[in-house]
Amino acid sequence: MIVHTVAAQSSARKGLATGLLLLVAVPVGLWLNSRSPGELTCSFSVFAAAYVFGRLTDARRRDRRVEAERAAARERARIAREMHDIRKART
């Protein structure tokens, strides 16, 4: 669903703008077509769930990126310590 993709790939600001646009577009479109409160509720639920899962996907992706950067920094620090120890042992 495009709502999930926009929420997952866009910045929080663009995702929020998309969410607000849908908040207006979904009820207007449904009112013009069916005028059914049940269908409106169901549609809101589907779009809201897609948006929330998209934002969660983005948050998980950012968390993995931060953890990878931390792991790389730890590895660089470990290598630097080993190089320092080797130099120290040679002298």
C-alpha distances in whole Angstrom, upper triangle without the diagonal:
4,6,6,7,9,10,11,13,14,17,18,19,16,14,16,17,13,13,17,16,13,16,18,16,14,18,19,17,18,22,22,21,22,23,23,22,21,18,18,18,15,13,14,13,10,9,12,11,7,9,12,11,10,13,15,14,15,18,19,19,21,23,23,24,27,28,29,31,33,34,35,37,38,39,41,43,44,45,47,49,50,51,53,54,55,57,59,60,61,64
4,5,5,6,8,10,10,12,15,15,16,13,11,14,14,10,11,15,13,11,15,16,14,14,18,19,17,18,21,22,21,23,24,24,23,23,20,19,19,17,14,14,15,12,10,12,12,9,9,13,12,10,13,15,14,14,18,19,18,20,23,23,24,26,28,28,30,32,33,34,36,38,39,40,42,43,44,46,48,49,50,52,54,55,56,58,59,61,63
4,5,5,6,8,10,10,13,13,14,11,9,11,11,8,8,11,11,9,12,14,13,12,16,17,16,17,20,21,21,22,23,22,22,21,18,17,17,15,12,12,12,10,7,9,9,6,6,9,10,8,10,13,12,13,16,17,17,19,21,22,23,25,27,28,29,31,33,34,35,37,38,39,41,43,44,45,47,49,50,52,53,55,56,58,59,61,62
4,6,5,6,8,10,13,13,15,13,9,12,14,11,10,14,14,12,15,17,16,15,19,21,20,20,23,25,24,25,26,25,24,22,20,19,18,17,14,14,13,10,8,9,8,5,5,8,7,4,8,10,9,10,13,14,14,16,18,19,20,22,24,25,26,28,29,30,32,34,35,36,38,40,41,43,44,46,47,49,50,51,53,55,56,58,59
4,5,5,6,8,11,12,14,12,10,13,14,11,12,16,15,14,17,19,18,17,21,22,21,22,26,26,26,27,28,27,27,26,23,22,22,20,17,17,17,14,12,13,12,9,8,11,10,6,9,11,9,10,13,14,13,15,18,18,19,21,23,23,25,27,28,29,31,33,34,35,37,38,39,41,43,44,45,47,49,50,51,53,55,56,58
4,5,5,6,9,10,11,8,6,10,10,8,9,13,12,12,15,17,16,16,20,21,20,22,24,25,25,27,27,27,26,26,23,21,22,20,17,16,17,15,12,13,13,10,8,11,11,7,9,12,11,10,13,15,14,16,19,19,19,22,24,24,25,28,29,30,31,34,35,35,38,39,40,41,44,45,46,48,50,51,52,54,55,57,58
4,6,6,8,7,10,8,5,8,10,8,8,12,13,12,14,17,17,17,20,21,21,22,25,26,26,27,28,27,26,25,23,21,21,20,17,15,15,14,11,11,11,8,6,8,8,5,5,9,8,8,10,13,12,13,16,18,18,20,22,23,24,26,27,28,30,32,33,34,36,38,39,40,42,44,45,46,48,49,51,52,54,55,57
4,6,8,9,12,10,8,11,13,12,12,16,16,16,18,21,20,20,23,25,24,25,28,30,29,30,31,30,29,28,26,24,23,22,20,18,18,16,14,13,12,10,8,9,8,4,5,7,6,5,8,10,9,11,13,14,15,17,19,19,21,23,24,25,27,29,30,31,33,34,36,37,39,40,41,43,45,46,47,49,51,52,54
4,7,9,11,9,8,12,13,12,14,17,17,17,19,22,21,21,25,26,25,27,30,31,31,32,33,32,31,30,28,26,26,25,22,21,21,19,16,16,16,13,11,13,12,8,9,11,9,7,10,12,10,11,14,15,14,17,19,19,20,23,24,25,26,29,29,30,32,34,35,36,39,40,41,42,44,45,47,48,50,51,53
4,6,8,6,6,9,10,10,12,14,15,15,18,20,19,20,24,25,24,26,29,30,30,31,32,32,31,30,28,26,26,25,22,21,21,19,16,16,17,14,11,13,13,10,9,12,11,9,11,14,12,12,16,17,16,18,21,21,21,24,26,26,27,30,31,32,34,36,37,37,40,41,42,43,46,47,48,49,51,53,54
4,5,5,6,9,10,11,12,14,15,17,18,20,21,22,25,26,26,28,30,31,32,33,33,33,32,32,30,27,27,26,24,22,22,21,18,17,18,16,13,14,14,11,9,12,12,9,11,14,13,12,15,17,16,17,20,21,20,23,25,25,26,29,30,31,32,35,36,36,38,40,41,42,44,46,47,48,50,52,53
4,6,5,6,9,10,10,12,14,15,16,19,20,20,23,24,25,27,29,30,31,32,32,31,30,30,28,25,25,25,22,20,20,20,16,15,16,15,11,11,13,11,8,11,12,9,10,14,14,12,15,18,17,18,21,22,22,24,26,27,27,30,32,32,33,36,37,38,40,42,43,43,46,47,48,49,52,53,54
4,5,5,6,9,10,11,12,14,15,17,18,20,22,23,24,26,28,29,30,31,31,31,29,30,28,25,25,25,23,20,21,21,17,16,18,17,13,14,16,14,11,15,16,13,14,18,17,16,19,21,20,21,24,25,25,27,29,30,30,33,35,35,36,39,40,40,42,44,45,46,48,50,51,52,54,56,57
4,5,5,6,9,10,10,12,14,16,16,18,20,21,22,24,26,27,28,29,29,30,28,29,27,24,24,24,21,19,20,19,16,15,17,15,12,14,16,12,11,15,15,13,15,18,17,17,20,22,21,22,25,26,26,28,30,31,31,34,36,36,38,40,41,41,44,46,46,47,50,51,52,53,56,57,58
4,5,5,6,9,10,11,12,15,15,16,19,20,20,22,24,25,26,27,27,27,26,26,24,21,21,21,18,16,17,16,12,12,13,12,8,10,12,9,8,12,13,11,13,16,16,15,18,20,20,21,24,25,25,27,30,30,31,34,35,36,37,40,41,42,44,45,46,48,50,51,52,54,56,57,58
4,5,5,6,9,10,10,13,14,15,17,19,20,21,23,25,26,27,26,26,24,25,23,20,20,20,18,15,16,16,13,11,14,13,9,11,13,12,10,14,15,13,15,18,18,18,20,23,23,23,26,28,28,29,32,33,33,36,37,38,39,42,43,44,46,48,48,49,52,53,54,55,58,59,60
4,5,5,6,9,10,11,12,14,16,17,18,20,22,23,24,26,25,26,24,25,23,20,21,21,18,16,18,18,14,13,16,15,12,14,16,14,13,17,18,16,18,21,21,20,23,26,25,26,29,30,30,32,35,35,36,38,40,40,42,44,45,46,48,50,51,52,54,56,56,58,60,61,63
4,5,5,6,9,10,10,12,14,15,16,18,20,21,22,23,23,24,22,23,21,18,19,19,15,14,16,15,11,11,14,12,9,12,14,12,12,16,16,15,17,20,20,20,23,25,25,26,29,30,30,32,35,35,36,39,40,41,42,45,46,47,49,50,51,52,55,56,57,59,61,62,63
4,5,5,6,9,10,10,13,14,15,16,18,20,21,22,21,21,20,20,18,15,16,16,13,11,12,12,9,8,11,10,7,10,13,11,11,15,16,15,17,20,20,21,23,25,25,27,29,30,31,33,35,36,37,39,41,41,43,45,46,47,49,51,52,53,55,57,58,59,61,63,64
4,5,5,7,9,10,12,13,14,16,17,19,21,22,21,21,19,21,19,16,16,17,14,12,14,15,11,11,14,14,11,13,16,15,14,18,19,19,20,23,24,24,26,28,28,29,32,33,34,35,38,39,39,42,43,44,45,48,49,50,52,54,55,56,58,59,60,62,64,65,67
4,5,5,6,8,11,11,12,14,16,17,18,20,19,20,19,21,18,15,17,17,14,12,15,15,11,12,16,14,12,15,18,16,16,20,21,20,22,25,25,25,28,30,30,31,34,35,35,37,39,40,41,43,45,46,47,49,51,51,53,55,56,57,59,61,62,63,65,67,68
4,5,5,6,8,10,10,12,14,15,16,17,17,17,17,17,15,12,13,14,10,9,12,11,8,9,13,12,10,13,16,15,15,19,19,19,21,24,24,25,27,29,30,31,33,35,35,37,39,40,41,44,45,46,48,49,51,52,54,55,56,58,60,61,62,64,66,67,69
4,6,6,7,9,11,12,13,15,16,17,16,16,15,16,14,11,12,13,10,8,11,12,9,9,13,13,11,14,17,16,16,19,21,21,22,25,26,26,29,31,31,32,35,36,37,39,41,42,43,45,46,47,49,51,52,53,55,57,58,59,61,63,64,65,67,69,70
4,6,6,6,9,10,11,13,15,16,15,16,15,17,15,12,14,15,12,11,14,15,12,13,17,16,15,17,20,19,20,23,24,24,26,28,29,29,32,34,34,35,38,39,40,42,44,45,46,48,49,50,52,54,55,56,58,60,61,62,64,66,67,68,70,72,73
4,6,5,6,8,10,11,12,14,14,15,15,17,14,11,14,15,11,11,14,14,11,13,16,16,15,18,20,19,20,23,24,24,26,29,29,30,32,34,34,36,38,39,40,42,44,45,46,48,50,51,52,54,55,56,58,60,61,62,64,66,67,68,70,72,73
4,6,5,6,8,10,11,12,12,12,12,13,10,8,10,11,7,7,11,11,9,11,14,14,14,16,18,18,20,22,23,24,26,28,29,30,32,34,34,36,38,39,40,42,44,45,46,48,50,51,52,54,55,57,58,60,61,63,64,66,67,69,70,72,74
4,5,5,6,8,10,10,9,10,9,11,10,6,9,11,9,8,12,13,11,13,16,17,16,19,21,21,22,25,26,27,28,31,32,33,35,36,37,39,41,42,43,45,47,48,49,51,52,54,55,57,58,60,61,63,64,65,67,69,70,71,73,75,76
4,6,5,6,9,10,9,12,12,14,12,10,13,14,12,12,16,16,14,16,19,19,19,22,24,23,25,27,28,29,31,33,34,35,37,39,39,41,43,44,45,47,49,50,51,53,55,56,57,59,60,61,63,65,66,67,69,71,72,73,75,77,78
4,6,5,6,9,9,11,12,14,11,9,13,14,11,12,15,15,13,16,19,18,18,22,23,23,24,27,28,28,31,33,33,34,37,38,39,41,43,44,45,47,48,49,51,53,54,55,57,59,60,61,63,65,66,67,69,70,72,73,75,76,78
4,5,5,6,6,7,9,10,8,6,10,11,9,10,14,14,13,16,18,18,19,21,23,23,25,27,28,29,31,33,34,35,37,39,40,41,43,44,46,48,49,50,52,54,55,56,58,59,61,62,64,65,67,68,70,71,73,74,76,77,79
4,5,6,4,7,9,11,10,8,12,13,12,13,16,17,16,18,21,21,22,24,26,26,28,30,31,32,34,36,37,38,40,42,43,44,46,47,49,50,52,53,55,56,58,59,61,62,64,65,67,68,70,71,73,74,76,77,79,80,82
4,6,7,10,12,14,12,11,15,16,14,16,19,19,18,21,23,23,23,26,28,28,30,32,33,34,36,38,38,40,42,43,44,46,48,49,50,52,54,55,56,58,59,60,62,64,65,66,68,70,71,72,74,76,77,78,80,82,83
4,6,9,12,13,10,11,14,15,13,15,18,18,18,20,22,22,23,26,27,27,29,32,32,33,36,37,38,40,42,43,44,46,48,48,50,52,53,54,56,58,59,60,62,64,65,66,68,70,71,72,74,75,77,78,80,81,83
4,5,9,10,8,9,12,13,12,14,17,17,17,20,22,22,24,26,27,28,30,32,33,34,36,37,38,40,42,43,44,46,48,49,51,52,54,55,57,58,60,61,63,64,66,67,69,70,71,73,75,76,78,79,81,82,84
4,6,9,8,8,11,13,12,14,17,17,18,20,22,23,24,26,28,28,30,32,33,34,36,38,39,40,42,44,45,46,48,50,51,53,54,55,57,59,60,61,63,64,66,67,69,71,72,73,75,76,78,79,81,83,84
4,5,5,6,9,10,11,12,14,16,17,18,20,21,23,24,26,27,29,30,32,33,35,36,38,39,41,42,44,45,47,48,50,51,53,54,56,57,59,60,62,63,65,66,68,69,71,72,74,75,77,78,80,81,83
4,5,5,6,9,10,11,12,14,15,16,18,20,21,22,24,26,27,28,30,32,33,34,36,37,39,41,42,43,45,47,48,49,51,53,54,55,57,58,60,61,63,64,66,67,69,70,72,73,75,76,78,80,81
4,5,5,6,9,10,11,12,14,15,17,19,20,21,23,24,26,27,29,30,32,33,35,36,37,39,41,42,43,45,47,48,49,51,53,54,55,57,58,60,61,63,64,66,67,69,70,72,74,75,76,78,80
4,5,5,6,9,10,11,12,14,15,17,18,20,21,22,24,26,27,29,30,32,33,35,36,37,39,41,42,43,45,47,48,50,51,52,54,56,57,58,60,62,63,64,66,68,69,70,72,73,75,77,78
4,5,5,6,9,10,11,12,14,15,16,18,20,21,22,24,26,27,28,30,32,33,34,36,38,39,41,42,44,45,46,48,50,51,53,54,56,57,59,60,61,63,65,66,67,69,71,72,73,75,77
4,5,5,6,9,10,10,12,14,15,16,18,20,21,22,24,26,27,28,30,32,33,34,36,37,39,41,42,43,45,47,48,49,51,53,54,55,57,58,60,61,63,64,66,67,69,70,71,74,75
4,5,5,6,9,10,11,12,14,15,17,18,20,21,23,25,26,27,29,30,32,33,35,36,37,39,41,42,43,45,47,48,49,51,53,54,55,57,58,60,61,63,64,66,68,69,70,72,74
4,5,5,6,8,10,11,12,14,15,17,18,20,21,23,24,26,27,29,30,32,33,35,36,38,39,41,42,44,45,47,48,50,51,53,54,56,57,59,60,62,63,65,66,68,69,71,73
4,6,5,6,8,10,10,12,14,15,16,18,20,21,22,24,26,27,28,30,32,33,34,36,38,39,40,42,44,45,46,48,49,51,53,54,55,57,59,60,61,63,65,66,67,69,71
4,6,5,6,9,10,10,12,14,15,16,18,20,21,22,24,26,27,28,30,32,33,34,36,37,39,41,42,43,45,47,48,49,51,52,54,55,57,58,59,61,63,64,65,67,69
4,6,5,6,9,10,11,12,14,15,16,19,20,21,23,25,26,27,29,30,32,33,35,36,37,39,41,42,43,45,47,48,49,51,53,54,55,57,58,60,62,63,64,66,68
4,5,5,6,9,10,11,12,14,15,17,19,20,21,23,24,26,27,29,30,32,33,35,36,38,39,41,42,44,45,47,48,50,51,53,54,56,57,59,60,62,63,65,67
4,5,5,6,9,10,11,12,14,15,17,18,20,21,23,24,26,27,29,30,32,33,35,36,38,39,41,42,44,45,47,48,50,51,53,54,56,57,59,60,61,63,65
4,5,5,6,8,10,10,12,14,15,16,18,20,21,22,24,26,27,28,30,31,33,35,36,37,39,41,42,43,45,46,48,49,51,52,54,55,57,58,60,62,63
4,6,5,6,9,10,10,12,14,15,16,19,20,21,23,25,26,27,29,30,32,33,35,36,37,39,41,42,43,45,47,48,50,51,53,54,56,57,58,60,62
4,6,5,6,9,10,11,12,14,15,17,18,20,21,23,25,26,27,29,30,32,33,35,36,38,39,41,42,44,45,47,48,50,51,53,54,56,57,59,61
4,5,5,6,9,10,11,12,14,15,16,18,20,21,23,24,26,27,29,30,32,33,35,36,38,39,41,42,43,45,47,48,49,51,53,54,55,57,59
4,5,5,6,9,10,10,12,14,15,16,18,20,21,22,24,26,27,29,30,31,33,35,36,37,39,41,42,43,45,46,48,49,51,52,54,56,57
4,5,5,6,9,10,11,13,14,15,17,19,20,21,23,25,26,27,29,30,32,33,35,36,38,39,41,42,44,45,47,48,50,51,53,54,56
4,5,5,6,9,10,11,12,14,15,17,18,20,21,23,24,26,27,29,30,32,33,35,36,38,39,41,42,44,45,47,48,49,51,53,55
4,5,5,6,9,10,10,12,14,15,16,18,20,21,22,24,26,27,29,30,32,33,35,36,37,39,41,42,43,45,47,48,49,51,53
4,5,5,6,9,10,11,12,14,15,17,19,20,21,23,25,26,27,29,30,32,33,35,36,38,39,41,42,43,45,47,48,50,52
4,5,5,6,9,10,11,12,14,15,17,19,20,21,23,25,26,27,29,30,32,33,35,36,38,39,41,42,44,45,47,48,50
4,5,5,6,9,10,11,12,14,15,17,18,20,21,23,24,26,27,29,30,32,33,35,36,37,39,41,42,43,45,47,49
4,5,5,6,9,10,10,12,14,15,16,18,20,21,22,24,26,27,29,30,31,33,35,36,37,39,41,42,43,45,47
4,5,5,6,9,10,11,12,14,15,17,19,20,21,23,25,26,27,29,30,32,33,35,36,38,39,41,42,44,46
4,5,5,6,9,10,11,12,14,15,17,18,20,21,23,24,26,27,29,30,32,33,35,36,38,39,41,42,44
4,5,5,6,9,10,11,12,14,15,16,18,20,21,23,24,26,27,29,30,32,33,35,36,37,39,41,43
4,5,5,6,9,10,10,12,14,15,16,18,20,21,22,24,26,27,29,30,31,33,35,36,37,39,41
4,5,5,6,9,10,11,12,14,15,17,18,20,21,23,24,26,27,29,30,32,33,35,36,38,40
4,5,5,6,9,10,11,12,14,15,17,18,20,21,23,24,26,27,29,30,32,33,35,36,38
4,5,5,6,9,10,10,12,14,15,16,18,20,21,23,24,26,27,29,30,31,33,35,37
4,5,5,6,9,10,11,12,14,15,16,18,20,21,23,24,26,27,29,30,31,33,35
4,5,5,6,9,10,11,12,14,15,16,18,20,21,22,24,26,27,28,30,32,33
4,5,5,6,9,10,11,12,14,15,16,18,20,21,23,24,26,27,29,31,32
4,5,5,6,9,10,10,12,14,15,17,18,20,21,23,24,26,27,29,31
4,5,5,6,9,10,11,12,14,15,16,18,20,21,23,24,26,27,29
4,5,5,6,9,10,10,12,14,15,16,18,20,21,22,24,26,27
4,5,5,6,9,10,11,12,14,15,16,18,20,21,22,25,26
4,5,5,6,9,10,11,12,14,15,17,18,20,21,23,25
4,5,5,6,9,10,11,12,14,15,17,18,20,21,23
4,5,5,6,9,10,10,12,14,15,16,18,20,22
4,5,5,6,9,10,11,12,14,15,16,19,20
4,5,5,6,9,10,10,12,14,15,17,19
4,5,5,6,9,10,11,12,14,16,17
4,5,5,6,9,10,10,12,14,16
4,5,5,6,9,10,10,12,15
4,5,5,6,9,10,11,13
4,5,5,6,9,10,11
4,5,5,6,9,10
4,5,5,6,9
4,5,5,7
4,6,6
4,6
4
